[in-house]
Amino acid sequence: MKKLLLLAVTSALLATGCKKDDNKTPDKNITTIVSNDPNFSLLLAALKKAELVTTINTSQNITVFAPDNAAFAAAGIDAAAIGNLSKEALASLLTYHVVASRVASGSVPVSGAVATLLANRKIFASRNANGVFVNGIKVKTADIAADNGIIHVIEKVLTPPTQTIAQIAAATPSLSLLLTAVGKAGLANAVSGDGNFTVFAPTNAAFNAAGFNSNADITNASTPLITTVVSYHVLNTNVFASDLINNSTATSLSGPLLINTMPAASVKISSSANPASKITTANIVAINGVVHLIDRVLLP
C-alpha cells in the first residue's frame, strides 16, 4: 500500500510556476535530448563517467530533474571535478535526480515525498505561489517530453542527504538542548524514523533566552510543557524556505504557526503574543525531512 501511495504522489508531481516546453510529440529519448543540448554538457559528461547512459536509455516512463551547466557551476562542479569524482560517487549523485515514473506538470501536492529510481531514497516536492520545487530547489523549465519520460530543468544540483533529522541534531553542538527536549517529549523516534517532517530547530542560545540554560533545566521542567513546546516546532510534512508564504499558516503537531517572510523569514505560534522567531539557517535536508535553525523558542 505504501508503494502504491508513493506512486500516486509521484504521478501527480510538478505543476505550475515554471516555464513549460511546448513539444508534446517527442521523438527522442532523454539521453538524446541531453546530448543535443549544450546546456547539458556537464550532465552528459557525468552520466557517461557514471556509466548510466544505458540505464537512462533503457528505462521507461522516468522523470529526470536535470541540473544544467549553470546548476553544476553553482555547485562548484566543472568538467575537471567530474573527471576527478569516482563512478560510484557520480552514480549516487545522479540517480538521486531520477524518479521511477513519468511525472508531467499538473497537480503537484503542496508537499510530498517521492522515491528515486535506483536507490531507496526520497526527494521532497512542493508547489505553491512561488512555483514548483524539489528539495527547495526551483524547477525553471518543466515538461521537456521524451520517448521514455520527461525532463524538468532545475536551478541547482540536488545533494542526497545522509542523516535523519535526529542525527543532524546530534551532530550539531548548538542543538544539544533541543535534542534533550525532543527526548523528554518522547519525539526522538518520530524524527529518527521514516517520514516527512519539518523541524524549526531552536539553537542553544534560543533555549537560553527562554530560560533553559542547561540540560538539567529541561529535564526538571514539566513533561507536558516540554512536550507542547517541542511539538510546536515539528510539522508532519516538508516545508522548505521556498514554501514559506507571507501571512500563511502551517500546522505543527501542537497547533497552527504563523509564517511571515517580510522583512525576514520567521515563524510564531499563531495564538501567542511572543515575538516571532527568525530562521537563521534554512533548508538543511535530511533523509526524513528538513531542518531550519531558528533564534527563539516558540512558546505558547
C-alpha positions as CSV (number, residue, x, y, z in Angstrom):
1,M,0.0,0.0,0.0
2,K,2.8,2.4,0.9
3,K,4.4,1.9,-2.5
4,L,1.1,2.4,-4.3
5,L,0.6,5.7,-2.4
6,L,4.1,6.8,-3.3
7,L,3.5,6.0,-6.9
8,A,0.2,8.0,-6.8
9,V,2.1,11.1,-5.4
10,T,4.8,10.7,-8.0
11,S,2.4,10.5,-10.9
12,A,0.8,13.8,-9.8
13,L,4.1,15.7,-9.5
14,L,5.3,19.0,-10.9
15,A,2.9,21.7,-11.9
16,T,2.6,25.4,-12.3
17,G,5.0,28.2,-11.7
18,C,7.7,27.1,-14.2
19,K,8.2,27.5,-17.9
20,K,6.9,24.7,-20.0
21,D,8.2,23.1,-23.2
22,D,5.6,23.1,-26.0
23,N,6.8,19.9,-27.7
24,K,4.0,17.3,-27.0
25,T,5.1,14.8,-29.7
26,P,8.6,13.8,-28.7
27,D,10.7,11.6,-31.0
28,K,13.9,11.4,-28.9
29,N,14.8,9.7,-25.6
30,I,16.1,11.5,-22.6
31,T,19.8,11.0,-23.3
32,T,19.4,12.1,-26.9
33,I,17.9,15.4,-25.7
34,V,20.6,15.9,-23.2
35,S,23.3,15.1,-25.8
36,N,21.9,17.6,-28.2
37,D,21.6,20.5,-25.7
38,P,24.9,22.3,-25.0
39,N,23.5,23.5,-21.7
40,F,23.5,19.9,-20.5
41,S,27.2,19.1,-21.4
42,L,28.2,18.6,-17.8
43,L,25.2,16.4,-17.1
44,L,26.1,14.3,-20.1
45,A,29.7,14.0,-19.0
46,A,28.6,13.0,-15.6
47,L,26.2,10.3,-17.0
48,K,29.0,8.9,-19.1
49,K,31.5,8.8,-16.3
50,A,28.9,7.1,-14.0
51,E,28.1,4.6,-16.8
52,L,24.4,5.5,-16.5
53,V,23.7,6.3,-20.2
54,T,22.4,2.8,-21.0
55,T,20.4,2.7,-17.8
56,I,18.6,6.0,-18.7
57,N,18.2,4.9,-22.3
58,T,16.5,1.6,-21.4
59,S,14.4,2.9,-18.5
60,Q,10.8,3.7,-19.5
61,N,8.4,6.3,-18.0
62,I,11.0,8.0,-15.9
63,T,11.5,11.6,-14.9
64,V,14.8,13.4,-14.7
65,F,15.2,16.5,-12.6
66,A,18.1,17.8,-14.7
67,P,20.7,20.3,-13.5
68,D,22.0,22.3,-16.4
69,N,25.5,23.7,-16.7
70,A,24.6,26.7,-14.6
71,A,23.3,24.4,-11.8
72,F,26.6,22.4,-11.8
73,A,28.6,25.6,-11.8
74,A,26.6,26.9,-8.8
75,A,27.6,23.6,-7.0
76,G,31.2,24.2,-7.9
77,I,31.3,21.2,-10.2
78,D,33.0,21.6,-13.6
79,A,34.4,19.2,-16.1
80,A,37.6,18.7,-14.2
81,A,35.6,17.9,-11.0
82,I,33.5,15.4,-12.8
83,G,36.7,13.8,-14.1
84,N,38.1,13.5,-10.5
85,L,34.9,12.0,-9.0
86,S,34.6,8.3,-8.8
87,K,32.0,6.4,-10.9
88,E,30.2,5.4,-7.7
89,A,30.1,9.0,-6.3
90,L,28.6,10.3,-9.5
91,A,26.1,7.5,-9.8
92,S,24.9,8.2,-6.2
93,L,24.5,11.9,-7.1
94,L,22.8,11.4,-10.5
95,T,20.4,8.7,-9.5
96,Y,19.1,11.0,-6.8
97,H,17.7,13.1,-9.7
98,V,15.7,10.4,-11.3
99,V,12.1,9.3,-10.4
100,A,10.7,6.0,-11.4
101,S,7.6,7.3,-13.2
102,R,6.6,9.8,-15.9
103,V,6.0,13.0,-13.9
104,A,4.3,15.6,-16.0
105,S,3.4,19.0,-14.6
106,G,-0.1,19.2,-13.4
107,S,-1.4,18.8,-9.9
108,V,1.6,18.8,-7.6
109,P,0.7,18.4,-4.0
110,V,1.5,21.2,-1.6
111,S,4.2,18.8,-0.3
112,G,5.1,15.2,-0.8
113,A,8.0,12.7,-0.7
114,V,8.9,10.9,-3.9
115,A,11.1,7.8,-4.3
116,T,14.1,8.0,-6.6
117,L,14.7,5.4,-9.3
118,L,17.8,3.3,-8.3
119,A,18.1,3.8,-4.6
120,N,15.8,3.7,-1.6
121,R,15.9,7.5,-1.2
122,K,13.4,10.3,-1.3
123,I,13.3,13.8,-2.7
124,F,10.8,16.3,-1.4
125,A,8.5,18.0,-3.9
126,S,6.2,21.1,-3.3
127,R,4.0,23.5,-5.2
128,N,2.9,26.9,-4.1
129,A,2.6,30.5,-5.3
130,N,6.4,30.7,-5.7
131,G,6.5,27.8,-8.2
132,V,7.4,24.1,-8.2
133,F,10.3,22.8,-6.2
134,V,12.3,19.7,-5.3
135,N,14.2,19.8,-2.0
136,G,13.5,23.6,-2.1
137,I,15.2,24.0,-5.5
138,K,13.1,25.5,-8.2
139,V,12.1,23.8,-11.4
140,K,12.9,26.5,-14.0
141,T,11.8,24.6,-17.2
142,A,9.2,21.9,-17.0
143,D,7.8,19.2,-19.3
144,I,10.6,18.6,-21.8
145,A,8.9,15.5,-23.2
146,A,10.9,12.4,-24.4
147,D,10.0,9.0,-25.7
148,N,10.9,7.4,-22.4
149,G,10.0,10.1,-19.9
150,I,10.1,13.7,-19.0
151,I,12.9,16.2,-18.2
152,H,12.5,19.1,-15.7
153,V,15.4,21.5,-15.6
154,I,16.3,22.6,-12.0
155,E,18.3,25.6,-10.8
156,K,20.7,23.7,-8.5
157,V,22.2,20.2,-8.1
158,L,20.3,18.0,-5.6
159,T,22.6,16.7,-2.9
160,P,21.5,13.3,-1.4
161,P,21.1,13.6,2.4
162,T,22.8,11.1,4.6
163,Q,21.4,11.7,8.0
164,T,18.0,11.7,9.7
165,I,16.7,14.9,11.5
166,A,17.7,13.3,14.8
167,Q,21.2,12.5,13.5
168,I,21.6,16.1,12.3
169,A,20.6,17.4,15.7
170,A,23.0,15.0,17.4
171,A,25.9,16.1,15.2
172,T,25.2,19.8,15.7
173,P,26.6,21.1,19.1
174,S,24.4,24.2,19.0
175,L,21.3,21.9,19.0
176,S,22.2,19.8,22.1
177,L,19.4,21.4,24.3
178,L,16.9,20.7,21.5
179,L,18.0,17.1,21.4
180,T,17.4,16.8,25.2
181,A,13.9,18.4,24.8
182,V,13.0,16.1,22.0
183,G,13.9,13.1,24.1
184,K,11.9,14.4,27.1
185,A,8.9,15.0,24.8
186,G,9.1,11.4,23.6
187,L,9.5,12.5,19.9
188,A,13.0,11.2,19.3
189,N,11.7,8.1,17.4
190,A,9.5,10.3,15.3
191,V,12.3,12.4,14.0
192,S,14.6,9.4,13.7
193,G,12.4,7.2,11.6
194,D,10.9,7.1,8.2
195,G,8.6,10.1,7.5
196,N,8.3,13.5,6.0
197,F,8.9,16.1,8.7
198,T,9.9,19.7,9.2
199,V,11.7,20.9,12.3
200,F,12.1,24.5,13.3
201,A,15.1,24.0,15.5
202,P,15.9,26.5,18.3
203,T,19.6,26.7,19.0
204,N,21.1,26.5,22.4
205,A,21.2,30.3,22.5
206,A,17.4,30.4,21.8
207,F,16.8,28.0,24.7
208,N,19.0,30.1,26.9
209,A,17.0,33.2,26.1
210,A,13.8,31.3,27.1
211,G,15.3,30.4,30.5
212,F,16.6,26.9,29.7
213,N,20.3,27.2,30.3
214,S,21.2,23.5,30.7
215,N,20.1,20.0,30.0
216,A,19.1,19.8,33.7
217,D,16.7,22.8,33.3
218,I,14.9,20.9,30.5
219,T,14.9,17.6,32.4
220,N,13.5,19.2,35.5
221,A,10.7,21.1,33.6
222,S,7.3,19.5,33.4
223,T,6.9,16.9,30.7
224,P,3.6,18.3,29.4
225,L,5.2,21.8,29.0
226,I,8.2,20.4,27.1
227,T,6.1,18.2,25.0
228,T,3.8,21.1,24.0
229,V,6.7,23.4,23.3
230,V,8.7,20.8,21.2
231,S,5.5,19.8,19.3
232,Y,5.1,23.4,18.1
233,H,8.4,23.1,16.4
234,V,7.6,19.9,14.4
235,L,5.5,19.7,11.2
236,N,4.3,16.4,9.8
237,T,5.2,17.4,6.2
238,N,8.1,19.0,4.4
239,V,8.2,22.8,4.3
240,F,11.2,24.4,2.7
241,A,12.1,28.0,2.7
242,S,10.6,28.2,-0.8
243,D,7.3,27.1,0.7
244,L,7.1,29.9,3.2
245,I,4.3,32.3,2.0
246,N,3.9,35.6,3.8
247,N,1.0,35.7,6.3
248,S,0.2,32.0,5.7
249,T,-0.2,29.3,8.4
250,A,1.5,25.9,8.9
251,T,0.1,23.2,11.1
252,S,2.6,21.9,13.7
253,L,2.0,18.9,16.0
254,S,0.6,21.2,18.6
255,G,-1.3,23.7,16.5
256,P,-1.1,26.5,13.9
257,L,2.0,28.6,13.2
258,L,2.0,31.9,11.5
259,I,4.5,32.4,8.7
260,N,5.9,35.8,7.9
261,T,8.5,36.5,5.2
262,M,8.7,40.3,5.5
263,P,11.3,41.6,6.1
264,A,12.9,38.2,7.0
265,A,11.6,34.7,7.2
266,S,10.1,34.0,10.6
267,V,7.6,31.8,12.4
268,K,5.5,32.1,15.5
269,I,2.6,30.4,17.3
270,S,-0.5,32.0,15.9
271,S,-2.2,32.3,19.3
272,S,0.9,33.6,21.1
273,A,1.9,37.3,21.9
274,N,5.5,36.3,22.0
275,P,7.8,37.7,19.3
276,A,8.3,35.7,16.1
277,S,11.4,33.5,15.7
278,K,13.6,34.2,12.7
279,I,15.0,31.5,10.5
280,T,18.8,31.8,10.7
281,T,19.7,28.8,8.6
282,A,17.2,27.2,6.2
283,N,16.9,24.0,4.2
284,I,19.1,21.5,6.0
285,V,17.9,18.5,4.1
286,A,17.5,15.2,6.0
287,I,16.6,11.7,4.9
288,N,13.2,12.2,6.5
289,G,12.6,15.9,6.0
290,V,14.1,19.3,6.5
291,V,15.5,21.4,9.4
292,H,15.5,25.2,9.8
293,L,17.5,26.8,12.6
294,I,15.6,29.5,14.5
295,D,16.7,32.1,17.0
296,R,13.8,31.9,19.5
297,V,11.9,29.0,21.2
298,L,8.3,29.0,20.1
299,L,6.4,29.5,23.4
300,P,2.6,29.4,23.9
